[in-house]
């Protein structure tokens, strides 16, 4: 693998990891919001 190919591979891997991290944070926020709404509706 040439240095250029390796750099491209690392760049794509980092971009994919950032997208996955954002997706995970989004799911956590969604579940938190659903929990708050459900608990608030009971009170």
MMTF fields as JSON, N, C-alpha, C and O atoms, coordinates in Angstrom:
{
  "mmtfVersion": "1.0.0",
  "mmtfProducer": "UNKNOWN",
  "numBonds": 171,
  "numAtoms": 172,
  "numGroups": 43,
  "numChains": 1,
  "numModels": 1,
  "chainsPerModel": [1],
  "groupsPerChain": [43],
  "chainIdList": ["A"],
  "bondAtomList": [4, 2, 8, 6, 12, 10, 16, 14, 20, 18, 24, 22, 28, 26, 32, 30, 36, 34, 40, 38, 44, 42, 48, 46, 52, 50, 56, 54, 60, 58, 64, 62, 68, 66, 72, 70, 76, 74, 80, 78, 84, 82, 88, 86, 92, 90, 96, 94, 100, 98, 104, 102, 108, 106, 112, 110, 116, 114, 120, 118, 124, 122, 128, 126, 132, 130, 136, 134, 140, 138, 144, 142, 148, 146, 152, 150, 156, 154, 160, 158, 164, 162, 168, 166],
  "bondOrderList": [1, 1, 1, 1, 1, 1, 1, 1, 1, 1, 1, 1, 1, 1, 1, 1, 1, 1, 1, 1, 1, 1, 1, 1, 1, 1, 1, 1, 1, 1, 1, 1, 1, 1, 1, 1, 1, 1, 1, 1, 1, 1],
  "groupList": [{"groupName": "UNK", "atomNameList": ["N", "CA", "C", "O"], "elementList": ["N", "C", "C", "O"], "formalChargeList": [0, 0, 0, 0], "bondAtomList": [1, 0, 2, 1, 3, 2], "bondOrderList": [1, 1, 2], "singleLetterCode": "X", "chemCompType": "L-PEPTIDE LINKING"}],
  "groupTypeList": [0, 0, 0, 0, 0, 0, 0, 0, 0, 0, 0, 0, 0, 0, 0, 0, 0, 0, 0, 0, 0, 0, 0, 0, 0, 0, 0, 0, 0, 0, 0, 0, 0, 0, 0, 0, 0, 0, 0, 0, 0, 0, 0],
  "groupIdList": [1, 2, 3, 4, 5, 6, 7, 8, 9, 10, 11, 12, 13, 14, 15, 16, 17, 18, 19, 20, 21, 22, 23, 24, 25, 26, 27, 28, 29, 30, 31, 32, 33, 34, 35, 36, 37, 38, 39, 40, 41, 42, 43],
  "secStructList": [7, 7, 2, 2, 2, 2, 2, 2, 2, 2, 2, 2, 2, 2, 2, 2, 2, 2, 2, 2, 2, 2, 2, 2, 2, 2, 2, 2, 2, 2, 2, 2, 2, 2, 2, 2, 2, 2, 2, 2, 2, 2, 7],
  "xCoordList": [0.857, 0.0, 0.905, 1.822, 0.62, 1.437, 1.069, -0.005, 1.946, 1.621, 0.34, -0.409, 0.091, -1.138, -2.374, -3.371, -2.302, -3.427, -3.666, -4.806, -2.569, -2.692, -3.32, -4.155, -2.928, -3.494, -4.987, -5.782, -5.365, -6.776, -7.575, -8.69, -6.988, -7.647, -7.875, -8.957, -6.866, -6.989, -8.019, -8.78, -8.051, -9.011, -10.439, -11.322, -10.657, -12.001, -12.417, -13.57, -11.464, -11.771, -12.148, -13.089, -11.415, -11.723, -13.096, -13.868, -13.406, -14.708, -15.832, -16.862, -15.629, -16.645, -16.823, -17.947, -15.717, -15.8, -16.53, -17.287, -16.312, -17.01, -18.516, -19.322, -18.883, -20.304, -20.932, -22.034, -20.25, -20.783, -20.912, -21.885, -19.952, -20.015, -21.202, -21.924, -21.41, -22.556, -23.877, -24.822, -23.941, -25.147, -25.41, -26.55, -24.373, -24.522, -24.987, -25.877, -24.402, -24.817, -26.27, -27.038, -26.641, -28.02, -29.002, -30.073, -28.645, -29.518, -29.635, -30.719, -28.529, -28.559, -29.487, -30.303, -29.364, -30.223, -31.69, -32.572, -31.947, -33.316, -33.91, -35.033, -33.172, -33.678, -33.888, -34.859, -32.997, -33.145, -34.415, -35.186, -34.627, -35.811, -37.09, -38.06, -37.096, -38.28, -38.547, -39.695, -37.486, -37.641, -38.199, -39.101, -37.675, -38.157, -39.623, -40.398, -40.012, -41.41, -42.319, -43.395, -41.908, -42.744, -42.889, -43.984, -41.823, -41.902, -42.741, -43.523, -42.597, -43.375, -44.85, -45.673, -45.211, -46.616, -47.308, -48.529, -46.534, -47.114, -47.451, -48.323, -46.742, -46.893, -48.016, -48.211],
  "yCoordList": [-1.179, 0.0, 1.245, 1.374, 2.123, 3.341, 4.305, 4.192, 5.237, 6.222, 7.003, 7.339, 7.289, 8.02, 7.173, 7.672, 5.885, 4.993, 4.828, 4.784, 4.738, 4.59, 5.833, 5.719, 7.006, 8.25, 8.33, 8.757, 7.925, 7.932, 6.949, 7.245, 5.777, 4.768, 5.301, 5.13, 5.94, 6.491, 7.614, 7.727, 8.445, 9.546, 9.003, 9.502, 7.979, 7.403, 6.72, 6.813, 6.031, 5.359, 6.38, 6.164, 7.491, 8.53, 9.134, 9.368, 9.386, 9.958, 9.004, 9.431, 7.72, 6.726, 6.676, 6.576, 6.746, 6.729, 7.958, 7.856, 9.112, 10.329, 10.178, 10.54, 9.651, 9.457, 8.486, 8.732, 7.396, 6.425, 7.037, 6.766, 7.847, 8.498, 9.452, 9.483, 10.226, 11.145, 10.381, 10.806, 9.265, 8.443, 7.901, 7.908, 7.437, 6.911, 8.003, 7.764, 9.181, 10.298, 10.664, 10.943, 10.662, 10.963, 9.968, 10.355, 8.691, 7.671, 7.848, 7.696, 8.167, 8.398, 9.564, 9.479, 10.651, 11.824, 11.462, 11.873, 10.703, 10.291, 9.463, 9.724, 8.465, 7.632, 8.451, 8.23, 9.387, 10.257, 11.092, 11.207, 11.67, 12.505, 11.676, 12.133, 10.483, 9.618, 9.295, 9.314, 8.999, 8.691, 9.88, 9.717, 11.07, 12.271, 12.519, 12.857, 12.362, 12.587, 11.564, 11.919, 10.294, 9.257, 9.47, 9.309, 9.823, 10.061, 11.311, 11.326, 12.342, 13.562, 13.334, 13.982, 12.438, 12.173, 11.432, 11.503, 10.725, 9.959, 10.858, 10.539, 11.984, 12.809, 13.768, 14.5],
  "zCoordList": [0.0, 0.0, 0.0, 0.811, -0.908, -1.007, 0.119, 0.71, 0.411, 1.465, 1.177, 2.095, -0.106, -0.463, -0.181, 0.341, -0.53, -0.276, 1.22, 1.682, 1.966, 3.412, 4.041, 4.939, 3.579, 4.091, 3.768, 4.606, 2.568, 2.17, 3.024, 3.453, 3.264, 4.095, 5.512, 6.073, 6.083, 7.43, 7.464, 8.425, 6.423, 6.368, 6.32, 7.017, 5.496, 5.394, 6.693, 7.113, 7.327, 8.582, 9.655, 10.419, 9.71, 10.694, 10.415, 11.345, 9.161, 8.805, 9.204, 9.726, 8.958, 9.319, 10.839, 11.332, 11.577, 13.036, 13.566, 14.531, 12.95, 13.375, 13.136, 13.992, 11.991, 11.682, 12.676, 13.166, 12.978, 13.933, 15.333, 16.037, 15.732, 17.039, 17.098, 18.095, 16.042, 16.012, 16.056, 16.721, 15.353, 15.368, 16.767, 17.233, 17.429, 18.778, 19.745, 20.561, 19.662, 20.515, 20.224, 21.145, 18.966, 18.6, 19.196, 19.664, 19.181, 19.771, 21.284, 21.849, 21.932, 23.377, 23.695, 24.613, 22.941, 23.167, 22.912, 23.666, 21.863, 21.556, 22.682, 23.114, 23.166, 24.258, 25.526, 26.249, 25.804, 26.97, 26.846, 27.799, 25.678, 25.461, 25.602, 26.207, 25.056, 25.175, 26.641, 27.087, 27.388, 28.807, 29.574, 30.395, 29.319, 30.007, 29.681, 30.575, 28.446, 28.042, 28.699, 29.182, 28.728, 29.327, 30.822, 31.362, 31.494, 32.942, 33.216, 34.168, 32.414, 32.588, 32.362, 33.008, 31.469, 31.175, 32.32, 32.459, 33.135, 34.249, 35.444, 36.252, 35.535, 36.729, 36.72, 37.691]
}
